[in-house]
Amino acid sequence: MEMQYRVSWWTYATVFIVGLVIVIPFAWMVATGLMTTSQTLLVPPNVIPSPPTLEGAQEVLNRIPFGALLLNTVIVSLARAVFTIIICSMAAYALAVIKVPGSGIILIVILALLMVPGDIFIIPNFAIISAMRLTDTLTALVLPSIFDVFGVFLLYQFFRGVPRELIEASRMDGASHVRILATIVVPVARSGVLSLAILTVLFEWKELLWPIVVNRSADKFTLGPGLALLRGEYITDWNVVMAAGVMSALPMIIIFVVLQKQFIAGIARSGLK
């Protein structure tokens, strides 16, 4: 019993320390976003704004088209999530359920691609998008990312757990592969699909490099490169930058709070960490 108490104590202590490491930078960002520009320049710096002000948020709305950037981000994120789920579901179904010839080799290749930095594909992706004359469009932000090797691997883990009896019964009833995937496999593995959707939206929400490379017009930017416009060449108003960061992160925080149970359950059932 004493040993169990020690293990539990260290577990809670570790979680508490990790929580502080994660929360403190965000709390500092929120506090700085509620300060005036003069307060951010004080030495030593203020930790608590006195008094709190929304001056930074108002400046964000004055300096950049935040509403248009937010709308672009929502459109691109949702489009990428929908197409990623469709394509990754079909690929994972072929590997886990149909077991196409060479599925083992394909899975090894997918695992190998997970170890390759995504930035290495920026040049070939840009060459393809330029050849298709899609630069400076929202389509250019979605198209190269609709196939996600991590998404295939994640759904592959879930689809393997779908009872074979359900699939065989559907085949005996004459159901096609598309119908089996849409009406049986995906509903049974809905927690994994939801997890992939949340992760895809999160990755796209904070994307910075690719939108800068492929787009030039500010009205075709998403929140990542749009917030970078607030950075001054010589002087930066950090309260404005931090307020913009809070405003852009707020939708993702709300989504995670609402769907956290399904998201955590999905990751836990997949066996991934």
Secondary structure, DSSP 4 states (H G I P E B T S, - for coil): -HHHHHHHHHHHHHHHHHHHHHHHHHHHHHHHHTS-HHHHT-SSPPSS-SS---HHHHHHHHHS-HHHHHHHHHHHHHHHHHHHHHHHHHHHHIIIII--TTHHHHHHHHHHHHTS-GGGGHHHHHHHHHHTT-TTSSHHHHGGGS--HHHHHHHHHHHTTS-HHHHHHHHHTT--HHHHIIIIIHHHTHHHHHHHHHHHHHHHHT--HHHHHH---GGG--HHHHHHTTS-SS---HHHHHHHHHHHHHHHHHHHHHHHHHHHHHHHHHT--
